[in-house]
């Protein structure tokens, strides 16, 4: 399962009811916490827009230090602490550890700034090409709950910023997961962002019309999430659920069909 920035207490409570009956890997982000931390220490976040319109964080060495402090440090360890307090023997780690997720670093990126195309160098970000589940399997087989977060590792051994949702989905594929739950501060995929009652409850990957309707409704980062969910189901994951982290028992409710189910 994957959780984006959100109050995690209800998620942790729910995991305590599901564990140890289920083999669970908990993947988290910390984007909002990183933004707040950077501003607090005077490192203004730099968001850049690619030539294709994709907005991302430019991760220079200073930003990577901040990234490690918040993702691998404070956020990860507070989640591990919360699970330990609920009786779950959790282990916190990054996808850098043990080479769990590996791929090429993209040093130079093409961006559009003030309406002009530019090439920006020195980025420590990349994509995931390889997943090694041996460390995750070792933890699960011995009764631990892995709590995982970016960064991943480059082909040259460097820490690289990678998309957390893609990390979750690639890991779920490699583990041949029965289900993948992505929690955020929305109820799922909405047909109309201004109407919380316009939830699209199902995306049938075998139905082109259903897929087209979902991709049309999805905007911004959600479009990438939906496409990744469709690809994951096509790759063998039983189902992917986009669900609300703000409700009680969010994981259990997602597994029961609340939210948007891709299958």
Secondary structure, DSSP 4 states (H G I P E B T S, - for coil): -EE-SS--HHHHHHHHHHTTTS--EEEE--HHHHHHHHHHTT----EEEBTTS-EEE---HHHHHHHIIIIIIIIHHHHHHHHHHTT--EEEEETTGGGSEEE-B---EEEEETTEEEEE----BB---EE--HHHHHHHHTT-EEEEES-EEETTS-EEB--HHHHHHHHHHHHT-SEEEEEESSSS-BSSTT-TT-B--EE-TT-HHHHHHHHHH--THHHHHHHHHHHHHHTT-SEEEEEETTSTTHHHHHHTT-SEEE-
